[in-house]
Amino acid sequence: MFVASTFLQSFKRTTHLFNRAFSAVTIAQIKELRNITGSPIDECKKALEAEGGDINKAREYLKKRGLAQANKRSGKAASEGVIGIKYNPNNDTAVVAEVQAFILYIG
């Protein structure tokens, strides 16, 4: 019984690795989707695998996923930014503009 269960576990692991190594998604499809969307390679591959290799459906998948990630980050405070001041030489008008940004470090 132990030998059979060990064999079955080994078979499942090998099948999983085989399926990951030889997925139906080609590098050309991943490259095309990346060129269209600008998304990271691993996200493009996940989207194509989830949508069965259909690039249009994968674009929609990435769009939904991107909106979900944007909504998740929307509550965070923007802690980086710059303030600019422009005034008229006659000193009768001035404009003050503040731009804040949320910086995501990837590394």
Sequence and secondary structure as in RCSB ss.txt:
>XXXX:A:sequence
MFVASTFLQSFKRTTHLFNRAFSAVTIAQIKELRNITGSPIDECKKALEAEGGDINKAREYLKKRGLAQANKRSG
KAASEGVIGIKYNPNNDTAVVAEVQAFILYIG
>XXXX:A:secstr
 HHHHHHHHHHHHHHHHHHHHT S  HHHHHHHHHHH   HHHHHHHHHHTTT HHHHHHHHHHHHHHHHHHHTT
S   EEEEEEEE TTSS EEEEEEEE      
